[in-house]
Amino acid sequence: MKSGIHPNYHEITVECQCGVKFATRSTYKEDELKVAVCSQCHPFYTGTSKFVDTTGRVDKFRKKYGLK
């Protein structure tokens, strides 16, 4: 392998908005990464379905195509 061309692969801490923290290894430049969802709170993994429409995309779509 050539020296000097590969990124630094080090241990970082990942923190989710739900409060879960875990350590992993990454090429991310910072020592801490904040994420919105993780495997503890993501609906796919938890089996719960929560629909959040924060930007109004559903209403915009319904108005555009005349759906009720």
Residue pairs with C-beta under 8 A, 6 or more apart in sequence:
7 27
8 27
8 29
9 25
9 26
9 27
10 25
10 26
10 31
11 23
11 24
11 25
12 23
12 24
12 25
12 26
12 28
12 30
12 31
12 32
12 33
13 21
13 22
13 23
13 31
13 32
13 33
14 21
14 22
14 23
14 24
14 32
14 33
14 34
14 35
14 38
15 21
15 32
15 33
15 34
15 35
16 34
16 35
16 36
16 37
16 38
16 40
16 41
17 34
17 35
17 36
17 37
17 41
18 37
18 38
18 40
18 41
20 38
20 40
20 41
22 38
26 33
39 45
40 46
43 49
43 50
53 59
61 67
62 68
